[in-house]
Amino acid sequence: MRERKKLLLSLIIIASILGLVIGYLKHNKAEELKLGRYVMQEDSRPESWTWVLLKENSQFEFNRGIVSYRPRGTYSIKDGKLILYVSEKESYVFTIDGDKLIFDRGDFVGNLVKEGAIFKLSDKE
């Protein structure tokens, strides 16, 4: 009887550890995005006009249509949000939804990118 209790306790401990490891791996996966160009889908202009380019070393470029200023900086991912950071006065926030980015808010976008605009990873470079 004692051996059964030890075996049961061991199985519970192993299952708990396995659950923690799987949870950790899933959380880290949610904190990652594929690198590449995410193109705004609700844009009537040519596909290449409005996009976010995620590069290595957490670098980004944000092209907002015909505007000559193209923000560049670093990005981070936290709690399902992609934050593009240009400076203390300029940042942009997207919600991560699978392989899509949904624009939440940002500085200096005016009417160029509307709240809720969807950006999807492009297979074109």
N, C-alpha and C positions, 0 to 999 in steps of 0.2 A: 504494500500500500504506500509506503514511504517513497519507493522508487517511482511510482506513478505520479506522485505529487511533484517530485523533482523534475520528472520528464515534462509534466504539464507546465511547471514554472519556467523551465528552459524554453519550451515552445512559445510561451507568451512573451518572454524577453526577446527572442529572435524575431518574432512577428512585429513587436514594437519597434525594434531597431530597423527592420526592413521598411516599415511604414514611414519612419522618420527620414530614411535615406531617399525613398521614392518622393516624398513630399519636398525635400530639399532640391532634388533634381528637377522636379516640375517647376518649382519656384524660379530656379535659375534659368530654365528654358523660357519662361514668361518674361524674363528680364533681358532677352536677346532679340535682336532684329537682324534680318539678312541685310548685308551691305548692298548698296545699289541705288538706282534712281526710282523714287516713288512719285508717280505722275498723277496730277489731279484729274479725276474722272469726269467731273461735272462741268468741264470746261468746253465751251463751243469752239474755242480757238484750237490751232494745231496742237497735237499731243505734247510737243516739246516745250510749250510755253510756261507752264507752271509746274514746278517739281521740287522735291527735296532729295538731295544726293547725300546718302550716308556713306562715309569713307572709313578707312582704317584709323585706328588710334582715336576713335570717338570724334572725328572731324565731320563737318557737314557744310553744304552749300544750299541755299534756299533761293530758287529763282521764282519770282512772283510776276510772271508775265512780261510785259513790255518795259517795266521799270529798269533803269540802268543800274541802280544799286542792287547788288546781290549779297545779302547777308552771309557771312561765313563765321564759323566758330566751332565750339565743342558741343557735344550732346551727351545727355545722360538718360537713363531709363529708371523710373522708380514708380512702383505701385501701378503698373500698367499705363504709364504716361511717358511719352517721349518729350524731353525738354531740350529745345535748341537754344543755346546760350551764346549771344553775341557780345553783350556787355551788361553792366549793371542796369542800364536803361532800356535794353532791348533783349527780349526773349520770346520764344514761340512754344506753344504746348499742343501736343497731339495725343489723342487716346489711341492706344494700340488695340486693334481688333483683328486678331489672326494675322493675315498678310496685308492688312490695310491700316492706314493711318487716318484718323478723323480729326480735322482741325478744330481745336477748342478756342484758342485765343492767341493773340500776339500783338506786338508793338509794330507800328508803321506799316500795317497791311492795308488800311483803308478799305476800299471795295474790291481789292484785287483777289482776296481769298475770303470767302464767307464762312462763318461758323458752321460746322457740320460738313464742310467739303471733304470728300473722300479721295485719298491718295493711295494708289496701288502700285506695288513693285512691278516695274517694267522689265520685259525681257530684252529690250533694246538698250544699247549703251549710249 
